[in-house]
Amino acid sequence: MTALDLLKDGLVVSCQPVENGPLDSPELVAALAAAAVAGGAKGVRIEGVENLQATRAVVTVPIIGIVKEDLPDSPVRITPRLSQVHALTEAGADVIAYDATHRARPHQPDALLERILSLGKIAMADCATEHDGRHAFEGGAHILGSTLSGYTDDTGPAGPEPDLALVSKFKSLGAFVMAEGRYNTPDAARAAIRAGADCVTVGTALTRLEIMTQGFASAIEHARASCNVQS
């Protein structure tokens, strides 16, 4: 079976802790990934070469690898360099995701896609628009992700709901579609499959404990303040 076969109709958990937070270490990222697999995830999305190496040692499910880099002159953050494609390949990624938007960065998306394919890896295009997806699919990308919808100048700012319309548009192209971006509840994941997604990635709701805790803590604080006002 290929990685696409294994991911089909499944959940991918993005194990990307809050940067520099208590869970941000290769050992803990690998533990998060193993826990996700134990809960039924069919794949994991891992940022960083060291994190990927640690995760590869403890899971056998497909790993989607990325490297995030803050560039001084570009908003692109997801695998912007060819050297990162090579590093992720050597670390054991089954799938390599890259920013497929047409924005300035060290290496353009077509070059990144070509390199991923030349190394025999499955290419996932992280897209913001239908145009991004169509171009990547025509170039040979195996997976189209709605990852960046709401996070670029022409699609943002992101609202609370995921972009189900983009999922449906990608499906109409005949692509393997990854619903990603703001899928924070089981109902949202269910809606993605109904919209045509082949797979759904969930991140913050499962692996960014600080952010989710803040939401609960804030709700309790506001509720208590409201009760005090009423009394």
TITIFI-735338 format. One line per field, with one value per residue: residue in one letter; x, y, z of N, C-alpha, C, CB in turn. Coordinates in nm, 2 decimals, decimal comma, padded with zeros to 4 digits. Each point is the difference from the previous one (the first is absolute). Last residue first. Glycine has a CB too. Layout:
BEGIN
residu <- [a_...]
nc1 <- [X_...]
nc2 <- [Y_...]
nc3 <- [Z_...]
cac1 <- [X_...]
cac2 <- [Y_...]
cac3 <- [Z_...]
cc1 <- [X_...]
cc2 <- [Y_...]
cc3 <- [Z_...]
cbc1 <- [X_...]
cbc2 <- [Y_...]
cbc3 <- [Z_...]
This chain:
BEGIN
residu <- [s_q_v_n_c_s_a_r_a_h_e_i_a_s_a_f_g_q_t_m_i_e_l_r_t_l_a_t_g_v_t_v_c_d_a_g_a_r_i_a_a_r_a_a_d_p_t_n_y_r_g_e_a_m_v_f_a_g_l_s_k_f_k_s_v_l_a_l_d_p_e_p_g_a_p_g_t_d_d_t_y_g_s_l_t_s_g_l_i_h_a_g_g_e_f_a_h_r_g_d_h_e_t_a_c_d_a_m_a_i_k_g_l_s_l_i_r_e_l_l_a_d_p_q_h_p_r_a_r_h_t_a_d_y_a_i_v_d_a_g_a_e_t_l_a_h_v_q_s_l_r_p_t_i_r_v_p_s_d_p_l_d_e_k_v_i_g_i_i_p_v_t_v_v_a_r_t_a_q_l_n_e_v_g_e_i_r_v_g_k_a_g_g_a_v_a_a_a_a_l_a_a_v_l_e_p_s_d_l_p_g_n_e_v_p_q_c_s_v_v_l_g_d_k_l_l_d_l_a_t_m]
nc1 <- [-02,51_00,03_00,46_00,11_-00,23_00,23_00,41_-00,12_-00,11_00,40_00,25_-00,23_00,06_00,46_00,06_-00,23_00,24_00,41_-00,05_-00,05_00,39_00,23_-00,14_-00,01_-00,14_-00,50_-00,11_00,44_-00,01_-00,31_00,06_-00,39_00,08_-00,36_-00,44_-00,42_-00,27_-00,09_00,48_-00,03_-00,43_00,23_00,37_-00,35_-00,23_00,43_00,27_00,41_00,12_00,21_00,33_-00,06_-00,31_00,36_-00,26_00,27_-00,30_-00,37_-00,17_-00,42_00,28_00,21_-00,46_-00,13_00,42_-00,07_-00,47_00,16_00,40_-00,19_-00,18_00,27_00,29_00,55_-00,01_00,08_-00,06_00,27_00,27_-00,11_-00,25_-00,42_00,24_00,44_-00,25_-00,33_00,43_-00,04_00,37_00,23_00,10_00,10_-00,25_-00,48_-00,01_00,30_-00,27_-00,42_00,17_00,16_-00,41_-00,27_00,39_00,27_00,19_00,39_00,03_00,25_00,29_00,14_00,57_00,24_00,16_-00,23_-00,43_00,26_00,28_-00,42_-00,24_00,40_00,03_-00,50_00,02_00,56_00,36_-00,06_-00,51_-00,29_-00,48_-00,23_-00,04_00,17_00,34_00,05_-00,10_00,27_-00,24_00,39_00,49_00,40_00,32_00,15_-00,44_00,01_00,47_-00,14_-00,39_00,28_00,31_-00,38_-00,32_-00,48_-00,24_-00,25_00,14_-00,01_-00,02_00,56_00,29_00,06_-00,33_-00,07_-00,04_-00,30_00,14_-00,43_-00,02_-00,46_00,16_-00,37_00,11_00,38_00,19_00,46_00,31_-00,28_-00,08_00,49_00,06_-00,40_00,16_00,45_-00,22_-00,54_-00,47_-00,25_-00,49_-00,07_-00,39_-00,34_-00,05_-00,23_00,34_00,40_00,08_-00,10_00,26_00,33_-00,08_-00,02_00,38_00,19_-00,13_00,16_00,41_00,02_-00,32_-00,40_-00,25_00,18_00,14_00,36_-00,42_-00,42_00,08_-00,19_-00,18_-00,42_-00,21_-00,25_-00,45_-00,11_-00,22_00,53_00,41_00,05_-00,12_00,27_00,35_-00,17_-00,01]
nc2 <- [03,94_00,18_00,18_-00,42_-00,25_00,29_-00,05_-00,49_00,00_00,27_-00,31_-00,39_00,20_00,14_-00,45_-00,20_00,32_-00,02_-00,49_00,03_00,31_-00,27_-00,43_00,00_-00,48_00,07_00,48_00,13_-00,44_-00,36_-00,08_-00,35_-00,26_00,11_00,38_00,02_00,06_-00,43_-00,01_00,48_-00,08_-00,36_00,31_00,34_-00,36_-00,15_00,53_00,16_-00,04_00,44_-00,33_-00,46_-00,29_-00,20_-00,20_-00,28_00,29_-00,04_00,43_-00,09_-00,11_00,45_00,18_-00,29_00,15_00,46_-00,07_-00,19_00,28_-00,07_00,49_00,33_00,26_00,14_00,55_-00,18_-00,05_00,40_00,01_-00,53_-00,16_-00,02_-00,31_-00,18_-00,45_-00,16_-00,31_-00,28_-00,43_-00,02_00,44_-00,07_00,40_-00,09_-00,05_00,40_00,23_-00,21_00,07_00,45_00,08_-00,19_00,18_-00,24_-00,55_-00,25_-00,41_-00,44_-00,30_-00,49_-00,03_-00,15_00,45_00,11_00,07_00,27_00,20_00,06_00,15_00,27_00,13_00,06_00,23_00,23_00,02_00,46_00,30_00,36_-00,35_-00,30_-00,39_-00,45_00,01_-00,60_-00,43_-00,45_-00,47_-00,26_00,24_-00,25_00,34_-00,07_00,18_00,34_00,07_-00,03_00,28_00,27_00,02_00,13_00,30_00,03_-00,37_00,45_00,47_00,35_00,46_00,14_00,29_-00,28_-00,49_-00,28_-00,54_-00,40_-00,45_-00,39_-00,54_-00,25_-00,53_-00,41_-00,34_-00,22_00,37_-00,07_00,07_00,28_00,26_00,02_00,07_00,29_00,22_00,00_00,13_00,22_-00,14_-00,49_-00,08_-00,56_-00,32_-00,22_00,07_-00,33_00,04_-00,25_00,31_00,37_-00,24_-00,08_00,47_00,13_-00,31_00,19_00,45_-00,15_-00,17_00,40_00,41_00,29_-00,15_00,40_00,34_00,13_-00,17_-00,36_-00,51_-00,19_-00,45_00,08_-00,53_-00,12_-00,34_-00,26_00,02_00,03_00,01_-00,47_00,12_00,42_-00,27_-00,52_-00,55]
nc3 <- [04,01_-00,46_00,09_00,25_-00,36_-00,33_00,27_00,05_-00,48_-00,08_00,31_-00,19_-00,45_00,13_00,20_-00,40_-00,29_00,28_00,00_-00,49_00,02_00,35_-00,20_-00,51_-00,05_00,01_-00,06_-00,21_-00,30_-00,22_-00,53_-00,21_-00,48_-00,33_00,07_-00,25_00,40_00,22_00,11_00,12_00,23_00,23_00,07_00,11_00,26_00,19_-00,05_-00,24_-00,46_-00,01_-00,27_-00,17_-00,26_-00,39_-00,45_-00,35_-00,46_-00,29_00,16_00,22_00,39_-00,05_-00,04_00,38_00,24_-00,16_00,16_00,43_00,18_00,56_00,30_00,24_-00,46_-00,10_-00,25_-00,54_-00,48_-00,11_00,42_00,27_00,38_-00,23_-00,31_00,10_00,06_-00,27_-00,25_-00,46_00,02_-00,45_-00,36_-00,48_-00,13_-00,05_00,49_00,04_-00,35_00,19_00,46_-00,12_-00,28_00,37_00,43_00,34_00,01_00,20_-00,38_00,22_-00,36_00,20_-00,20_-00,39_-00,10_-00,42_00,24_00,34_-00,37_-00,26_00,40_00,12_-00,48_-00,01_00,45_-00,02_00,45_00,26_-00,15_-00,23_-00,08_-00,29_00,44_00,03_00,41_00,01_00,30_-00,16_00,17_00,20_00,21_00,17_-00,14_-00,46_-00,14_00,35_-00,14_-00,48_00,11_00,29_-00,38_-00,28_00,40_00,10_00,24_00,21_00,02_-00,40_00,16_-00,10_00,26_00,41_00,08_00,45_-00,22_00,15_-00,30_-00,01_-00,06_00,05_00,13_-00,10_00,49_00,20_00,39_00,20_-00,37_-00,28_00,40_00,07_-00,49_-00,01_00,41_-00,21_-00,44_00,10_-00,12_-00,11_-00,12_00,09_-00,26_00,30_00,56_00,29_00,35_-00,11_-00,38_00,32_00,34_-00,35_-00,14_00,48_00,08_-00,42_00,18_00,44_-00,24_-00,32_00,29_-00,01_00,38_00,22_-00,49_-00,30_-00,29_00,21_-00,33_-00,47_-00,01_-00,31_-00,01_-00,48_00,07_-00,53_-00,40_-00,13_00,26_-00,14_-00,46_00,04_00,22_-00,27_00,20]
cac1 <- [-00,03_-00,14_-00,08_00,02_-00,08_-00,14_-00,02_00,00_-00,13_-00,11_00,02_-00,04_-00,14_-00,06_00,03_-00,08_-00,14_-00,04_-00,02_-00,13_-00,11_-00,01_-00,07_00,04_00,14_00,05_-00,10_-00,01_00,12_-00,04_00,11_-00,01_00,07_00,05_00,14_00,09_00,03_-00,12_-00,01_00,10_-00,04_-00,10_00,07_00,07_-00,10_-00,04_-00,10_00,02_-00,08_-00,11_-00,02_00,09_-00,06_00,02_-00,02_-00,01_00,12_00,04_00,11_-00,05_-00,05_00,11_00,06_-00,09_00,01_00,13_-00,02_-00,06_-00,04_00,09_-00,05_00,00_-00,11_-00,08_00,04_-00,02_-00,10_-00,12_-00,06_00,08_00,13_-00,02_-00,11_00,03_00,08_-00,06_-00,05_-00,03_-00,10_-00,08_-00,02_00,03_00,14_00,05_-00,05_00,08_00,13_00,00_-00,02_00,12_00,11_-00,02_-00,11_-00,09_-00,06_-00,07_00,00_-00,12_00,00_-00,13_-00,09_-00,09_00,05_00,13_-00,03_-00,07_00,10_00,09_-00,07_-00,01_00,13_00,03_-00,07_-00,14_-00,03_00,13_00,08_00,14_00,05_00,10_-00,05_-00,02_-00,09_00,06_-00,09_00,06_-00,06_-00,07_-00,13_-00,10_-00,05_00,09_00,01_-00,12_00,01_00,10_-00,06_-00,09_00,08_00,03_00,13_00,03_00,10_00,00_00,07_00,00_-00,09_-00,11_-00,06_00,00_00,08_-00,04_00,11_-00,04_00,09_00,02_00,10_00,01_00,04_00,06_-00,10_00,02_-00,12_-00,10_00,04_00,02_-00,14_-00,04_00,08_-00,04_-00,13_00,02_00,07_00,14_00,09_00,11_00,07_00,03_00,12_00,06_00,05_-00,07_-00,14_-00,07_-00,02_-00,10_-00,13_-00,03_-00,03_-00,13_-00,10_-00,01_-00,07_-00,14_-00,05_-00,02_00,13_00,08_00,00_00,05_-00,08_00,07_00,14_00,04_-00,02_00,09_00,06_00,11_00,01_00,14_00,04_00,05_-00,12_-00,14_-00,06_-00,01_-00,10_-00,14_-00,03_00,08_-00,08]
cac2 <- [-00,01_-00,02_00,12_00,10_-00,04_00,03_00,15_00,05_-00,04_00,09_00,13_-00,01_-00,02_00,13_00,09_-00,04_00,01_00,14_00,03_-00,06_00,08_00,13_00,00_00,12_00,00_-00,12_-00,06_00,08_00,03_00,07_00,03_00,12_-00,01_-00,14_-00,02_-00,06_00,10_00,01_-00,12_00,00_00,08_-00,08_-00,11_00,06_00,04_-00,12_-00,08_-00,01_-00,12_00,03_00,13_00,05_00,11_00,01_00,12_-00,05_-00,01_-00,14_-00,01_00,01_-00,13_-00,09_00,04_-00,04_-00,15_-00,03_00,03_-00,12_00,04_-00,05_-00,12_-00,12_-00,01_-00,12_-00,09_00,02_-00,08_00,00_00,14_00,08_00,04_00,08_00,08_00,15_00,05_00,14_00,03_00,14_00,04_-00,12_-00,02_-00,13_-00,03_-00,01_-00,13_-00,11_00,01_-00,04_-00,15_-00,07_00,01_-00,10_00,02_00,10_00,10_00,08_00,14_00,06_00,14_00,05_00,03_-00,11_-00,08_-00,06_-00,11_-00,10_-00,07_-00,09_-00,11_-00,08_-00,06_-00,10_-00,13_00,01_-00,09_-00,04_-00,08_-00,01_00,11_00,06_00,13_00,00_00,11_00,13_00,11_00,13_00,11_-00,07_00,04_-00,10_-00,03_-00,08_-00,13_-00,07_-00,03_-00,11_-00,12_-00,05_-00,08_-00,13_-00,02_00,10_-00,06_-00,14_-00,06_-00,14_-00,05_-00,08_00,08_00,15_00,07_00,14_00,10_00,14_00,09_00,14_00,08_00,12_00,13_00,10_00,06_-00,06_-00,02_-00,05_-00,11_-00,11_-00,05_-00,06_-00,12_-00,10_-00,05_-00,07_-00,13_00,00_00,10_00,03_00,11_00,12_00,07_-00,08_00,08_-00,03_00,04_-00,09_-00,13_00,02_00,00_-00,13_-00,07_00,05_-00,06_-00,14_-00,01_00,02_-00,12_-00,12_-00,08_00,02_-00,13_-00,11_-00,04_00,03_00,02_00,14_00,07_00,12_00,01_00,09_00,09_00,03_00,12_00,00_00,00_00,02_00,13_00,00_-00,11_00,05_00,09_00,13_00,12]
cac3 <- [00,14_00,02_-00,04_00,10_00,12_-00,03_00,00_00,14_00,06_-00,05_00,06_00,15_00,00_-00,03_00,11_00,11_-00,04_00,01_00,14_00,04_-00,07_00,06_00,13_00,05_00,05_00,06_00,09_00,13_00,07_00,12_00,09_00,08_00,13_00,02_00,05_-00,10_-00,10_-00,08_-00,08_-00,10_-00,11_-00,07_-00,08_-00,11_-00,09_-00,08_00,06_00,14_00,03_00,08_00,03_00,11_00,06_00,14_00,06_00,14_00,09_-00,01_-00,09_-00,13_-00,03_-00,03_-00,13_-00,11_00,00_-00,07_-00,14_-00,06_-00,14_-00,11_-00,07_00,09_00,09_00,02_00,11_00,14_00,06_-00,09_-00,02_-00,10_00,06_00,11_-00,02_00,01_00,12_00,01_00,13_00,01_00,10_00,03_00,14_00,05_00,00_-00,13_-00,05_00,06_-00,05_-00,14_-00,01_00,06_-00,10_-00,11_-00,09_00,05_-00,09_00,10_-00,03_00,04_00,02_-00,02_00,11_00,02_00,11_-00,05_-00,08_00,08_00,08_-00,09_-00,04_00,12_00,02_-00,10_00,02_-00,04_-00,11_-00,06_00,10_-00,01_00,07_-00,09_-00,04_-00,15_-00,03_-00,03_-00,03_00,02_-00,08_-00,11_-00,04_-00,01_00,13_00,07_-00,06_00,04_00,14_00,01_-00,06_00,10_00,10_-00,05_-00,06_-00,11_-00,09_-00,01_00,11_-00,02_00,10_-00,06_-00,11_00,02_-00,10_-00,01_00,01_00,01_00,07_-00,04_00,06_-00,08_00,06_-00,09_-00,09_-00,13_-00,07_00,08_00,08_-00,08_-00,02_00,12_00,03_-00,09_00,04_00,12_-00,03_00,05_-00,04_00,09_-00,07_00,08_-00,04_-00,11_-00,11_-00,13_00,00_00,10_-00,07_-00,10_00,07_00,04_-00,12_-00,05_00,09_-00,03_-00,13_00,03_00,07_-00,09_00,00_-00,13_-00,08_00,08_00,12_00,13_-00,01_00,00_00,13_00,00_00,13_-00,01_00,11_00,02_00,07_00,14_00,09_-00,05_00,05_00,14_00,03_-00,03_00,11_00,00_00,00]
cc1 <- [00,02_-00,04_-00,14_-00,08_00,02_-00,09_-00,15_-00,02_-00,01_-00,13_-00,11_00,01_-00,05_-00,15_-00,07_00,01_-00,09_-00,15_-00,04_-00,03_-00,13_-00,12_-00,01_-00,07_00,06_00,14_00,06_-00,09_-00,02_00,13_-00,06_00,11_-00,01_00,05_00,03_00,14_00,10_00,02_-00,12_-00,01_00,10_-00,05_-00,10_00,07_00,06_-00,10_-00,03_-00,10_00,02_-00,10_-00,13_-00,02_00,09_-00,07_00,02_00,00_-00,03_00,12_00,04_00,11_-00,05_-00,04_00,12_00,06_-00,08_00,02_00,13_-00,02_-00,05_-00,06_00,11_-00,03_00,01_-00,11_-00,09_-00,07_-00,03_-00,11_-00,13_-00,08_00,09_00,13_-00,03_-00,12_00,01_00,06_-00,06_-00,06_-00,01_-00,12_-00,10_-00,01_00,04_00,15_00,04_-00,04_00,09_00,14_00,01_-00,01_00,13_00,11_-00,01_-00,12_-00,08_-00,05_-00,09_00,01_-00,14_00,00_-00,14_-00,10_-00,09_00,06_00,13_-00,03_-00,06_00,10_00,08_-00,08_-00,01_00,13_00,02_-00,07_-00,14_-00,01_00,13_00,06_00,16_00,04_00,11_-00,06_-00,01_-00,11_00,07_-00,10_00,07_-00,06_-00,06_-00,14_-00,12_-00,05_00,09_00,00_-00,12_00,00_00,09_-00,07_-00,09_00,08_00,02_00,13_00,04_00,10_00,02_00,08_-00,01_-00,09_-00,12_-00,08_-00,01_00,10_-00,06_00,12_-00,06_00,12_00,01_00,10_00,00_00,03_00,07_-00,10_00,03_-00,13_-00,11_00,04_00,01_-00,14_-00,04_00,08_-00,04_-00,13_00,02_00,06_00,14_00,09_00,10_00,08_00,03_00,13_00,06_00,05_-00,07_-00,15_-00,08_-00,03_-00,11_-00,14_-00,04_-00,04_-00,14_-00,11_-00,02_-00,08_-00,15_-00,06_-00,03_00,14_00,09_00,00_00,05_-00,09_00,06_00,15_00,02_-00,03_00,11_00,06_00,13_00,01_00,15_00,03_00,05_-00,10_-00,15_-00,07_-00,02_-00,11_-00,14_-00,05_00,09]
cc2 <- [00,14_-00,01_-00,02_00,13_00,11_-00,03_00,03_00,15_00,04_-00,04_00,10_00,14_00,00_-00,01_00,14_00,10_-00,03_00,02_00,14_00,03_-00,05_00,08_00,14_00,03_00,13_00,01_-00,12_-00,07_00,07_00,03_00,09_00,02_00,14_-00,02_-00,15_-00,03_-00,06_00,10_00,01_-00,12_00,00_00,09_-00,08_-00,10_00,07_00,04_-00,12_-00,09_-00,04_-00,11_00,03_00,15_00,04_00,13_-00,01_00,13_-00,08_-00,03_-00,15_-00,01_00,00_-00,14_-00,09_00,03_-00,06_-00,15_-00,03_00,02_-00,13_00,03_-00,04_-00,13_-00,12_00,02_-00,12_00,13_00,02_-00,09_-00,01_00,13_00,07_00,06_00,08_00,09_00,15_00,07_00,14_00,03_00,15_00,04_-00,11_-00,02_-00,13_-00,03_-00,03_-00,13_-00,11_00,00_-00,05_-00,15_-00,07_00,01_-00,11_00,02_00,10_00,12_00,07_00,15_00,05_00,15_00,05_00,01_-00,12_-00,09_-00,08_-00,12_-00,11_-00,08_-00,10_-00,13_-00,10_-00,08_-00,10_-00,14_-00,01_-00,09_-00,05_-00,08_-00,02_00,13_00,07_00,13_00,01_00,10_00,13_00,10_00,13_00,10_-00,08_00,04_-00,10_-00,04_-00,09_-00,14_-00,08_-00,04_-00,12_-00,12_-00,06_-00,08_-00,14_-00,04_00,09_-00,05_-00,15_-00,06_-00,16_-00,05_-00,08_00,08_00,15_00,07_00,14_00,09_00,14_00,06_00,14_00,09_00,10_00,13_00,11_00,06_-00,06_-00,03_-00,07_-00,13_-00,13_-00,07_-00,07_-00,13_-00,12_-00,06_-00,08_-00,14_-00,01_00,11_00,06_00,10_00,12_00,07_-00,09_00,08_-00,02_00,03_-00,10_-00,13_00,02_-00,01_-00,14_-00,08_00,04_-00,07_-00,14_00,00_00,02_-00,12_-00,12_-00,06_00,01_-00,13_-00,12_-00,03_00,04_00,02_00,15_00,08_00,11_00,02_00,08_00,10_00,01_00,14_00,00_-00,02_00,01_00,12_00,00_-00,10_00,06_00,09_00,12]
cc3 <- [00,07_00,14_00,03_-00,03_00,11_00,12_-00,03_00,01_00,14_00,06_-00,04_00,06_00,15_00,01_-00,02_00,12_00,11_-00,03_00,02_00,15_00,04_-00,06_00,06_00,13_00,05_00,06_00,07_00,10_00,13_00,08_00,12_00,10_00,07_00,14_00,01_00,04_-00,11_-00,11_-00,09_-00,09_-00,12_-00,12_-00,08_-00,08_-00,13_-00,11_-00,09_00,08_00,14_00,01_00,07_00,02_00,12_00,06_00,15_00,09_00,13_00,09_-00,01_-00,10_-00,15_-00,04_-00,03_-00,13_-00,12_00,00_-00,08_-00,15_-00,07_-00,14_-00,11_-00,08_00,09_00,10_00,02_00,03_00,14_00,05_-00,08_-00,02_-00,10_00,06_00,12_-00,03_00,01_00,11_00,00_00,14_-00,01_00,09_00,03_00,15_00,06_-00,01_-00,14_-00,05_00,05_-00,06_-00,14_-00,03_00,04_-00,10_-00,10_-00,09_00,08_-00,08_00,10_-00,01_00,04_00,03_-00,05_00,12_00,03_00,11_-00,05_-00,09_00,09_00,08_-00,08_-00,04_00,12_00,02_-00,10_00,01_-00,03_-00,12_-00,07_00,12_00,00_00,06_-00,09_-00,04_-00,15_-00,03_-00,02_-00,04_00,04_-00,10_-00,11_-00,03_00,01_00,14_00,08_-00,06_00,05_00,15_00,01_-00,05_00,11_00,10_-00,05_-00,07_-00,12_-00,11_-00,02_00,11_00,00_00,11_-00,07_-00,10_00,02_-00,09_-00,01_00,02_00,00_00,08_-00,06_00,06_-00,11_00,08_-00,08_-00,10_-00,14_-00,07_00,07_00,07_-00,09_-00,02_00,13_00,03_-00,09_00,05_00,13_-00,02_00,06_-00,06_00,10_-00,09_00,09_-00,05_-00,10_-00,12_-00,13_00,00_00,08_-00,08_-00,11_00,06_00,04_-00,13_-00,04_00,09_-00,04_-00,12_00,03_00,08_-00,09_00,02_-00,13_-00,08_00,07_00,12_00,13_00,00_-00,02_00,12_00,00_00,13_-00,02_00,12_00,00_00,06_00,15_00,10_-00,04_00,06_00,16_00,04_-00,02_00,12_00,00]
cbc1 <- [00,07_00,00_00,17_00,23_00,03_00,05_00,24_00,16_00,00_00,12_00,24_00,08_00,00_00,19_00,22_00,03_00,06_00,24_00,17_00,03_00,15_00,25_00,08_00,05_00,03_-00,14_-00,18_00,04_00,10_-00,23_00,18_-00,25_00,16_00,05_-00,01_-00,14_-00,03_-00,14_00,10_00,15_-00,13_-00,07_00,18_00,03_-00,16_00,05_-00,10_00,10_00,02_00,03_00,14_00,17_-00,24_00,23_-00,16_00,12_00,09_-00,09_00,08_-00,19_-00,07_00,13_-00,08_-00,20_00,02_00,10_-00,17_-00,11_00,16_00,08_-00,24_-00,06_-00,14_00,20_00,09_00,20_00,07_00,15_00,23_00,09_-00,02_-00,20_-00,09_00,23_00,12_-00,22_00,17_-00,04_00,06_00,20_00,05_00,15_00,03_-00,18_-00,20_00,02_-00,02_-00,23_-00,14_00,03_-00,10_-00,25_00,04_00,19_00,00_00,13_00,04_-00,04_00,18_-00,11_00,20_00,18_00,11_00,04_-00,21_-00,10_00,13_-00,03_-00,21_00,01_00,12_-00,14_-00,17_00,06_00,20_00,09_-00,22_00,00_-00,21_-00,11_-00,15_-00,03_00,06_00,21_-00,18_00,24_-00,22_-00,05_00,05_00,14_00,06_00,18_-00,04_-00,12_00,14_00,13_-00,12_-00,03_00,19_-00,01_00,09_-00,12_-00,09_-00,24_-00,10_-00,03_-00,13_00,15_00,22_00,22_-00,02_-00,11_00,17_-00,23_00,21_-00,25_00,13_-00,24_00,13_-00,11_-00,18_00,08_-00,12_00,11_00,22_00,06_-00,10_00,12_00,19_-00,06_-00,06_00,19_00,12_-00,06_-00,20_00,00_-00,20_00,01_-00,03_-00,23_00,04_-00,19_00,06_00,21_00,22_00,08_00,11_00,25_00,17_00,05_00,17_00,24_00,10_00,06_00,22_00,19_00,08_-00,13_-00,23_-00,09_-00,20_00,13_-00,02_-00,22_00,06_00,01_-00,04_-00,09_-00,13_00,06_-00,21_00,10_-00,13_00,08_00,22_00,21_00,07_00,10_00,24_00,02_-00,18]
cbc2 <- [-00,24_-00,13_00,05_-00,10_-00,25_-00,06_00,04_-00,19_-00,19_00,04_-00,04_-00,24_-00,13_00,05_-00,12_-00,24_-00,05_00,07_-00,17_-00,18_00,04_00,00_-00,23_00,09_-00,18_-00,12_00,08_00,21_00,03_-00,10_-00,02_-00,01_-00,18_-00,01_00,21_00,11_00,18_-00,05_-00,13_00,13_00,14_-00,11_-00,01_00,21_00,03_-00,14_00,20_00,23_-00,08_00,24_00,06_-00,18_-00,07_-00,13_00,07_-00,23_00,21_-00,02_00,23_00,14_-00,04_00,13_00,23_00,02_00,00_00,22_00,17_-00,05_00,19_-00,18_00,07_00,15_00,14_-00,14_00,21_-00,13_-00,17_00,04_00,10_-00,21_-00,19_-00,13_-00,16_-00,06_-00,21_-00,09_-00,15_00,02_-00,19_-00,15_00,24_-00,01_00,24_00,15_00,02_00,14_00,25_00,10_00,02_00,18_00,22_00,00_00,24_00,11_-00,16_-00,08_-00,04_-00,18_00,02_-00,23_00,05_-00,14_00,21_00,20_00,12_00,17_00,22_00,17_00,14_00,20_00,20_00,14_00,13_00,19_-00,13_00,02_-00,07_00,23_00,03_-00,10_00,02_-00,24_00,12_-00,12_-00,11_-00,09_-00,12_-00,19_00,23_-00,11_00,23_00,11_00,10_00,22_00,20_00,09_00,14_00,23_00,16_00,09_00,17_00,17_-00,22_00,00_00,17_00,01_00,21_-00,07_00,11_-00,03_-00,19_00,00_-00,17_-00,07_-00,15_00,03_-00,21_-00,02_-00,11_-00,10_-00,04_-00,21_00,19_00,12_00,12_00,16_00,23_00,18_00,11_00,17_00,23_00,15_00,12_00,18_00,15_-00,23_00,05_-00,14_-00,07_-00,08_00,20_-00,07_00,16_-00,02_00,04_00,24_00,10_-00,05_00,14_00,23_00,00_-00,01_00,22_00,13_-00,04_00,08_00,08_00,21_-00,03_00,11_00,10_00,17_00,06_00,05_-00,21_00,01_-00,25_00,12_-00,15_-00,04_-00,01_-00,22_-00,12_-00,08_00,10_-00,14_-00,14_00,14_00,05_-00,01_-00,12]
cbc3 <- [00,00_-00,21_-00,18_00,05_-00,06_-00,24_-00,08_00,05_-00,15_-00,21_-00,01_00,01_-00,22_-00,15_00,05_-00,08_-00,23_-00,07_00,06_-00,18_-00,19_00,03_00,04_-00,23_-00,17_-00,17_-00,14_-00,13_-00,22_00,00_-00,18_-00,03_-00,09_-00,25_00,13_-00,16_00,17_00,20_00,18_00,15_00,17_00,22_00,18_00,13_00,19_00,20_00,12_-00,02_-00,24_-00,06_-00,19_-00,05_-00,07_-00,02_-00,17_-00,05_-00,10_-00,23_00,07_00,07_00,24_00,17_00,03_00,14_00,25_00,07_00,05_00,21_00,00_00,15_00,04_00,19_-00,16_-00,06_00,11_00,04_-00,16_-00,19_00,01_-00,11_00,15_00,05_-00,16_-00,06_-00,02_-00,08_00,10_-00,25_00,15_-00,03_00,04_-00,19_00,02_-00,07_00,15_00,21_-00,02_-00,02_00,20_00,18_-00,07_00,04_00,02_00,11_-00,19_00,20_-00,24_00,16_-00,17_00,05_00,15_-00,10_00,09_-00,15_-00,08_00,15_00,00_-00,18_00,00_00,15_-00,09_-00,16_00,12_-00,16_00,06_00,22_00,12_-00,11_00,14_-00,20_00,21_00,01_00,21_-00,10_00,14_-00,02_-00,01_00,15_00,07_00,16_00,05_-00,13_-00,22_00,01_00,04_-00,20_-00,16_00,09_-00,05_-00,23_00,15_00,13_00,07_00,09_00,15_-00,25_-00,02_-00,20_-00,03_00,10_-00,16_00,23_-00,10_00,09_-00,05_-00,07_00,04_-00,08_00,19_-00,20_00,16_00,10_00,12_00,19_00,02_-00,18_00,02_00,13_-00,11_-00,17_00,09_00,06_-00,19_00,16_-00,02_00,09_-00,15_00,22_-00,24_-00,06_00,15_00,13_00,17_00,14_-00,12_-00,02_00,21_00,03_-00,13_00,09_00,18_-00,08_-00,07_00,20_00,11_-00,13_00,23_-00,05_00,09_00,20_-00,12_-00,12_-00,25_00,12_00,13_-00,25_00,03_-00,20_00,15_-00,25_00,14_-00,06_-00,17_-00,22_-00,01_00,00_-00,21_-00,19_00,04_-00,25_00,12]
